[in-house]
Amino acid sequence: MIGVVLAAAVTVAEPGPQQSRNVVQTGDKYGEPRDGDLRSVANEEGNYQKTQVRTRGRLGMVGGFYSLSDGSAQLLVLIGHGLDESEVKRRLGAEVEARGVVRRIRPKETLGGRDLDLVEDPDLPPMPAPHVGLPRVSLTLLGVSDIDLPGRDKADALSQRAPFGAILADPARFAGKPIRVVGQFRGRNLYADLPEGSERAPGDWVLKDGAHAVWVTGRAPKGKGFTLDPDYKGDTTRWLEVEGKPEVVDGVLYLRASKVTLAQRRKDDER
């Protein structure tokens, strides 16, 4: 199931003493950190290639890797040597300030039998091969910190907003906590986004965000001023915001809903 794949893909080896000593060297090699808008970095607007940048976005998951997003703009995130991965995992779903080295993802090549990434940048982890489901620009993370959210308790903010991928990657962190998710209405699993027969009750319905989907249970897809039909594909153009408590069982995400409201359709949505 997809939750298992995600959890496995983000596991990395523990850094040794030499890796820890490389952290300062890495920063020196790629220059002083430059402030960069995430959209500009992701869209390669400006000369950020192989420079150290400081940017902001929401930590999440994409294709089994960490990601940093701002709306539809997204960077693939790799863990720099010496950075404790637990500092990244515990911030999944949160808005963060990230510092790291930008590299464009390219077709894999070797030189003398070694990955060209390791030949050119031995102090950075190798990048994955290009894939249609992954961003085309990576950020090797050297540091990450929380962004203070004014007028709201930080811990509450983290538990209230979470992308589906973050929940699947770390179910224990979100279990039993109230969250708020936004996704495209997919009816009674009309597009087979989730395994057949995995619903818990006849009234359950599906919400999808990118590559991930969730069974919504305990509340019908209706609210003030709207009612959607789970058996009508014409209603799957609508987007909903659902509040509730999540649970992951055998890699399938369930959300016991307490509130359902209409949401704005995202520009980058795809079926």
Backbone hydrogen bonds, N-H to C=O, Kabsch-Sander energy under -0.5 kcal/mol:
donor,donor_aa,acceptor,acceptor_aa,energy
3,G,251,G,-0.6
5,V,1,M,-1.6
6,L,2,I,-2.4
7,A,3,G,-2.1
8,A,4,V,-1.9
9,A,5,V,-2.2
10,V,6,L,-1.2
11,T,8,A,-1.3
20,S,16,G,-1.9
21,R,17,P,-1.7
22,N,18,Q,-0.7
22,N,19,Q,-1.1
23,V,20,S,-1.1
25,Q,21,R,-0.7
26,T,22,N,-2.9
27,G,23,V,-1.8
28,D,24,V,-2.3
29,K,25,Q,-2.6
30,Y,26,T,-1.6
31,G,28,D,-1.3
34,R,52,Q,-2.2
36,G,54,R,-2.5
41,V,37,D,-2.3
42,A,38,L,-2.9
43,N,39,R,-2.1
44,E,41,V,-1.2
45,E,40,S,-3.1
46,G,44,E,-0.9
48,Y,46,G,-1.5
50,K,102,V,-2.8
51,T,48,Y,-1.8
52,Q,30,Y,-1.5
53,V,51,T,-0.5
53,V,100,G,-3.0
54,R,34,R,-2.9
55,T,98,A,-2.6
57,G,96,V,-1.9
58,R,69,S,-2.8
59,L,57,G,-0.5
59,L,94,A,-2.3
60,G,67,S,-2.3
62,V,65,F,-2.8
65,F,62,V,-2.1
66,Y,77,V,-0.7
67,S,60,G,-1.9
68,L,75,L,-2.2
69,S,58,R,-2.0
70,D,73,A,-2.5
73,A,70,D,-1.8
75,L,68,L,-2.7
76,L,137,V,-2.3
77,V,66,Y,-2.6
78,L,76,L,-0.5
78,L,139,L,-2.1
80,G,78,L,-0.6
80,G,141,L,-2.1
83,L,80,G,-2.0
85,E,83,L,-0.5
87,E,84,D,-1.7
88,V,84,D,-0.5
88,V,85,E,-1.1
89,K,85,E,-2.6
90,R,86,S,-2.1
91,R,88,V,-1.4
92,L,89,K,-1.4
93,G,59,L,-2.8
94,A,91,R,-2.6
96,V,57,G,-3.0
97,E,145,S,-2.7
98,A,55,T,-3.1
98,A,96,V,-0.5
99,R,143,G,-2.8
100,G,53,V,-2.2
101,V,140,T,-1.8
102,V,51,T,-2.3
103,R,138,S,-2.1
105,I,136,R,-2.3
111,L,114,R,-2.6
114,R,111,L,-1.3
116,L,109,E,-2.9
118,L,115,D,-0.8
119,V,115,D,-1.5
120,E,116,L,-2.6
121,D,117,D,-2.6
124,L,121,D,-2.0
134,L,131,H,-2.1
138,S,103,R,-3.3
139,L,76,L,-2.9
140,T,101,V,-2.8
141,L,78,L,-3.3
141,L,139,L,-0.8
142,L,99,R,-3.2
143,G,99,R,-1.8
145,S,97,E,-2.2
147,I,95,E,-1.3
148,D,146,D,-0.5
152,R,149,L,-1.3
157,A,153,D,-2.3
158,L,154,K,-2.0
159,S,155,A,-1.7
160,Q,156,D,-1.6
161,R,157,A,-1.2
162,A,180,R,-1.2
166,A,163,P,-0.5
167,I,163,P,-1.5
168,L,164,F,-2.2
169,A,165,G,-1.9
170,D,166,A,-1.4
173,R,170,D,-1.1
174,F,170,D,-0.7
174,F,171,P,-0.8
175,A,171,P,-1.6
176,G,246,P,-1.2
177,K,174,F,-2.3
179,I,244,G,-3.0
180,R,160,Q,-1.9
181,V,242,V,-2.4
183,G,240,L,-2.2
184,Q,208,K,-3.5
185,F,238,R,-2.5
186,R,206,V,-2.9
188,R,230,P,-3.0
189,N,187,G,-1.9
190,L,186,R,-1.9
192,A,189,N,-1.5
198,S,195,P,-1.8
204,D,201,A,-2.0
205,W,216,V,-1.9
206,V,187,G,-3.0
207,L,214,V,-2.1
208,K,184,Q,-2.3
209,D,212,H,-3.0
212,H,209,D,-1.8
214,V,207,L,-2.6
215,W,253,L,-2.5
216,V,205,W,-3.7
216,V,214,V,-0.6
217,T,215,W,-0.6
217,T,255,L,-2.5
222,K,220,A,-2.4
223,G,226,F,-2.3
226,F,223,G,-1.7
228,L,221,P,-2.5
232,Y,229,D,-1.8
233,K,231,D,-0.6
235,D,232,Y,-1.5
236,T,233,K,-1.7
237,T,234,G,-0.7
238,R,235,D,-1.6
239,W,263,A,-0.5
240,L,183,G,-2.6
241,E,261,T,-3.1
242,V,181,V,-2.6
243,E,259,K,-2.5
244,G,179,I,-2.0
245,K,256,R,-1.7
247,E,254,Y,-2.2
249,V,247,E,-0.5
249,V,252,V,-2.5
252,V,249,V,-2.0
254,Y,247,E,-3.0
255,L,215,W,-2.6
256,R,245,K,-2.5
257,A,217,T,-2.4
257,A,255,L,-1.0
258,S,243,E,-3.5
259,K,243,E,-1.5
261,T,241,E,-2.5
263,A,239,W,-2.7
269,D,266,R,-1.2
